[in-house]
Amino acid sequence: MNLNYKIALIGCGRIGCLLENDVLRNKPCTHAGGCISNNLKITHAVDRNPQRLKEFAQKFNITSNHSHLNHLDLFKSTILDMIIISTHTDSHTQIAMDAIKHNVKLIILEKPVGYSMLEVKKLLKMAAANKVHIIVNHERRYDPKYIKVKEIINSGKIGKIINVNASIHTAGFRGTSYSKLGGGPLLHDGTHLVDILRFFFEDILKVRGKFKRVSRRTGFEDMAYAWMETPTGIDIFMQVGGPKNYFGFQLEIFGTCGQITIGNGVNKLFLSSKSKFYQGFNDLCEVKFPKTSSTNCFANLYKEAKNILCQKTNSISSSLYDGYKALELVHSIYLSSHNKGNLIKLPLSPASVDLCEIFSIRN
């Protein structure tokens, strides 16, 4: 049976519901799909595109008086138990703040959490003051394979972690650069990468970065590179962006006794063993990656949301604070590049980041 909660989806586009039409993706792969997998019925919907809103409402049996073109009209019309914000980056923090003002107690917030560290800090304070739970969709924190990697690292199976190669390969930036969009591939795709690095290794202490454009002198980056160091001395080398005619997400984690490779379509474990090629040396030999649950990250995220709604837990695997720290890392790379590769030590002052100056753009 469906649980009797008032739940609104704000933004009925790709990650909201449309990607469920992709026959190749592991399902569920959207917020609507995650709700369905946990018997959570979406009762209200918002989208500024009237046709898309109509189609979503018809598919999910949402009445016309529960369908709105503006989120403020929704909040004025009813008191909700949970909202899902799957709109563009420029509106994330404002919608979340408006939801808190209208007594919503659980918010699922799409990544990146916002374009401005200052705005996200305000949201953090509002959420804490009003005892609002915010789950951020950095979905790999809910993926059993990535959870297993964290367990392997913490167990010491591959020894002390020495260095990490992390990459996302995408096309370059497409569109118009404006401050409230926040950035290019480093922000919109790279937020997943920097967040999972924090998930594995906790805080980053130092950052040195550089971004490049392919055919423009101003505006957001097409690609970015960074060196980062953790408090325990792990060196992380990261590249994000394009212009590349393919998409890839991968981490290679090197320890003193082994290696883990994890990413889209790959999860491999290698351990040090006697070399087959050189006397007196060791090689890396692939061993079977430990068995993991077959549950899906979106299903797990919404299982956590349901448990919060049912007051079974207050624990959040991907918190707003985690989202803020991911944004801080992205901004530190932008700032380092703007300052000709200068070393940035974290935490970063929000006031030190001026996206208009960094990217030579206007508001």
C-alpha positions in Angstrom: 0.0 0.0 0.0 1.1 3.6 -0.7 1.9 5.6 2.5 -0.4 8.5 3.2 1.9 11.5 2.9 1.7 14.7 0.9 4.7 14.7 -1.4 5.5 17.2 -4.2 7.8 16.9 -7.1 9.1 20.3 -8.2 10.6 19.9 -11.6 9.2 17.1 -13.8 12.1 16.9 -16.2 14.9 14.5 -16.8 16.0 13.6 -13.3 12.5 14.2 -12.0 11.0 11.4 -14.1 11.9 11.4 -17.8 15.1 9.3 -17.5 12.9 6.3 -16.6 12.2 6.1 -20.3 15.9 5.2 -20.9 15.8 1.4 -21.5 19.6 1.0 -20.7 19.5 2.6 -17.2 19.3 0.6 -14.0 15.9 1.3 -12.6 14.8 3.3 -10.7 16.9 6.2 -12.1 14.8 9.2 -11.2 13.1 10.8 -8.2 9.7 9.6 -9.3 11.0 6.1 -9.8 12.7 6.2 -6.3 9.3 7.1 -4.8 7.4 4.4 -6.6 10.0 1.8 -5.5 9.2 2.6 -1.9 5.5 3.0 -2.1 5.7 6.8 -1.8 3.0 8.4 -3.9 3.7 11.8 -5.4 0.5 13.8 -4.7 1.5 17.2 -6.0 3.6 18.5 -8.9 5.2 21.7 -10.1 6.7 22.5 -13.5 7.0 25.8 -15.3 6.3 24.0 -18.6 2.5 23.6 -18.8 2.7 20.6 -21.3 5.2 18.7 -19.3 3.3 19.3 -16.1 0.1 18.1 -17.7 1.8 14.9 -19.0 3.3 14.2 -15.6 0.0 14.8 -13.8 -1.8 12.4 -16.1 0.8 9.7 -15.7 0.8 9.9 -11.9 -2.9 10.6 -11.4 -2.4 14.0 -9.9 -5.4 16.3 -10.0 -5.4 19.7 -11.6 -5.8 21.5 -8.2 -2.6 19.7 -7.1 -0.6 20.8 -10.2 1.1 24.2 -10.3 3.3 26.2 -12.5 5.0 28.0 -9.5 6.2 26.5 -6.3 4.9 29.3 -4.2 1.4 28.6 -5.4 1.9 25.0 -4.2 3.2 26.0 -0.8 0.2 28.4 -0.3 -2.3 25.8 -1.2 -1.3 22.9 1.2 1.1 21.8 3.9 3.4 19.1 2.6 5.3 16.3 4.3 8.1 16.1 1.7 9.2 18.0 -1.4 11.6 17.0 -4.1 13.6 19.8 -5.8 14.7 18.7 -9.3 14.9 22.1 -11.0 17.9 24.0 -12.4 20.7 24.9 -10.1 19.8 28.6 -10.0 16.6 27.9 -8.1 17.7 25.1 -5.7 18.4 27.2 -2.5 15.5 29.6 -3.0 12.9 26.9 -3.3 14.3 25.0 -0.3 14.2 28.2 1.8 10.6 28.9 0.7 9.7 25.3 1.6 11.1 25.7 5.1 9.1 28.9 5.5 6.0 26.9 4.7 6.7 24.1 7.3 8.0 21.4 5.0 10.1 19.1 7.2 11.8 16.8 4.6 13.4 18.1 1.4 15.1 16.0 -1.3 17.5 18.4 -3.1 19.1 17.8 -6.4 22.8 18.4 -6.9 24.6 20.7 -6.9 23.0 22.2 -3.8 23.4 25.7 -5.2 25.5 28.2 -7.0 26.6 30.2 -4.0 28.3 29.1 -0.8 26.8 32.1 1.0 23.3 31.1 0.0 23.8 27.4 1.0 25.2 28.6 4.3 22.0 30.5 4.9 20.0 27.4 4.0 22.0 25.3 6.4 21.2 27.7 9.2 17.5 27.8 8.3 17.3 24.0 8.1 19.0 23.6 11.5 16.8 26.3 13.2 13.6 24.7 11.9 14.7 21.0 12.4 14.3 20.3 8.6 15.9 17.2 7.1 17.6 17.8 3.7 18.8 14.9 1.6 21.1 15.8 -1.3 21.1 13.6 -4.4 24.7 12.7 -4.5 23.5 9.3 -5.4 26.7 7.2 -5.2 26.6 7.5 -1.4 23.5 5.2 -1.7 25.1 2.7 -4.2 26.1 -0.6 -2.6 29.3 -0.9 -4.7 30.6 2.5 -3.5 29.6 1.6 0.1 31.6 -1.6 -0.2 34.6 0.3 -1.5 34.5 2.5 1.6 34.3 -0.7 3.8 37.4 -2.2 1.9 39.3 1.0 2.4 38.5 1.2 6.1 39.3 -2.4 6.6 42.9 -1.9 5.5 42.6 -4.7 2.9 44.6 -2.7 0.3 46.8 -1.1 3.0 47.4 2.6 3.6 45.9 4.7 0.8 48.7 6.7 -1.0 47.1 8.3 -4.0 43.9 8.5 -6.1 43.2 9.2 -9.8 39.7 10.5 -10.2 38.1 11.5 -13.5 34.9 12.4 -15.3 35.0 12.7 -19.1 32.2 14.7 -20.7 31.5 17.2 -23.4 32.5 20.8 -22.7 30.2 23.5 -21.4 27.1 24.2 -23.6 24.9 27.2 -23.0 25.1 30.7 -21.6 27.3 31.5 -18.6 25.5 33.4 -15.9 26.4 33.6 -12.2 23.4 31.7 -10.8 24.1 28.7 -13.1 27.3 28.4 -11.0 29.8 26.8 -13.4 30.4 24.2 -16.1 31.2 20.5 -16.0 33.3 20.8 -12.8 30.2 21.9 -10.9 27.4 20.1 -12.6 29.1 16.7 -13.1 32.2 17.1 -10.9 30.1 17.6 -7.8 29.5 13.9 -7.8 33.2 13.2 -8.0 34.4 15.5 -5.2 31.5 14.3 -3.0 32.4 10.6 -3.4 36.0 11.5 -2.6 34.8 13.1 0.6 32.7 10.0 1.3 35.8 7.8 1.0 38.4 10.0 2.6 36.5 12.7 4.5 37.8 16.2 4.4 40.2 17.7 1.9 42.9 20.0 3.3 44.6 21.6 0.3 43.6 22.3 -3.3 45.5 23.5 -6.3 43.4 23.7 -9.6 43.2 24.9 -13.1 40.3 25.2 -15.6 40.4 25.7 -19.4 38.1 26.8 -22.2 38.3 25.3 -25.7 37.1 28.1 -28.0 36.1 31.0 -25.6 38.0 33.6 -23.6 35.2 34.1 -21.1 32.5 32.1 -19.4 32.4 28.7 -17.7 35.1 26.0 -18.1 35.1 23.2 -20.6 37.6 21.2 -18.5 39.2 21.4 -15.1 42.1 19.7 -13.3 43.1 19.6 -9.6 45.5 18.2 -7.1 44.1 17.8 -3.6 45.5 16.5 -0.3 43.7 15.0 2.6 44.7 15.6 6.3 46.2 12.0 6.3 48.4 12.9 3.3 46.6 11.2 0.5 47.3 12.8 -2.9 44.3 13.0 -5.2 44.6 13.9 -8.9 41.4 14.9 -10.6 40.3 15.8 -14.1 36.8 16.7 -15.2 35.2 17.7 -18.5 35.9 17.6 -22.2 35.6 18.2 -25.0 35.1 14.5 -25.4 32.5 12.5 -27.3 31.8 10.1 -24.4 30.9 10.0 -20.8 33.0 8.3 -18.1 33.2 8.3 -14.3 36.1 6.4 -12.6 38.3 6.4 -9.6 41.6 4.4 -9.2 42.5 4.1 -5.5 46.1 3.0 -4.8 47.1 1.6 -1.4 50.4 0.1 -0.2 48.9 -3.5 -0.7 46.4 -3.1 -3.5 44.2 -1.1 -5.8 40.5 -0.5 -6.3 39.0 0.7 -9.5 35.4 1.8 -9.3 33.2 3.7 -11.8 30.5 3.4 -14.3 30.4 -0.2 -15.3 33.5 -1.2 -13.4 34.3 -2.4 -9.9 37.6 -4.2 -9.5 39.9 -5.2 -6.7 43.6 -5.9 -7.0 45.9 -7.2 -4.3 49.7 -7.4 -4.2 51.1 -10.9 -4.9 54.3 -12.5 -6.0 55.3 -11.4 -9.5 54.9 -13.7 -12.5 57.3 -11.5 -14.5 60.1 -10.3 -12.2 62.0 -12.2 -9.6 61.9 -10.5 -6.2 59.0 -8.2 -7.2 55.2 -8.2 -6.5 52.5 -7.5 -9.1 48.9 -6.5 -8.7 46.6 -9.5 -9.2 42.9 -9.1 -9.7 40.7 -10.9 -7.1 37.0 -11.2 -6.9 35.2 -8.0 -5.9 33.1 -8.7 -2.8 29.5 -9.4 -3.3 27.1 -6.4 -2.8 23.4 -5.9 -2.5 21.5 -5.6 -5.8 19.5 -2.6 -4.5 19.6 0.6 -6.5 20.9 3.9 -5.3 17.6 5.8 -6.0 15.7 3.0 -4.2 18.0 3.3 -1.2 17.8 7.1 -1.1 14.0 7.0 -1.0 14.1 4.2 1.6 16.1 6.6 3.8 13.5 9.3 3.1 10.6 7.0 4.0 12.3 6.0 7.2 12.6 9.7 8.1 9.0 10.3 7.2 8.0 7.4 9.4 10.2 8.7 12.2 12.3 5.5 12.2 15.6 7.4 11.8 17.1 10.9 11.7 20.2 9.7 10.0 21.1 11.1 6.5 23.8 9.5 4.3 24.0 12.5 2.0 23.4 15.7 4.0 23.2 19.4 3.1 26.5 19.9 4.9 28.0 17.3 2.6 26.6 19.2 -0.4 28.0 22.4 0.9 31.5 20.9 1.3 31.3 19.6 -2.3 30.4 23.1 -3.5 33.3 24.5 -1.4 35.7 22.1 -3.2 34.5 23.1 -6.6 34.8 26.8 -5.7 38.3 26.3 -4.4 39.4 24.8 -7.7 37.8 27.8 -9.6 39.5 30.2 -7.2 42.9 28.5 -7.4 42.8 28.7 -11.2 41.7 32.3 -11.1 44.7 33.0 -8.9 47.1 31.4 -11.3 47.2 28.0 -9.6 47.8 29.3 -6.1 47.4 26.8 -3.3 44.0 27.0 -1.5 43.7 25.9 2.1 40.3 24.8 3.3 37.9 25.8 4.8 37.2 28.4 2.1 35.6 31.8 3.0 32.4 32.1 0.9 33.1 35.8 0.5 36.4 35.0 -1.3 34.5 33.5 -4.4 33.2 35.9 -7.0 32.0 33.9 -9.9 31.5 36.9 -12.1 35.1 37.9 -11.7 36.5 34.4 -12.0 34.6 33.7 -15.3 34.5 37.3 -16.6 30.7 37.2 -16.8 27.8 39.4 -15.7 25.0 38.5 -13.3 
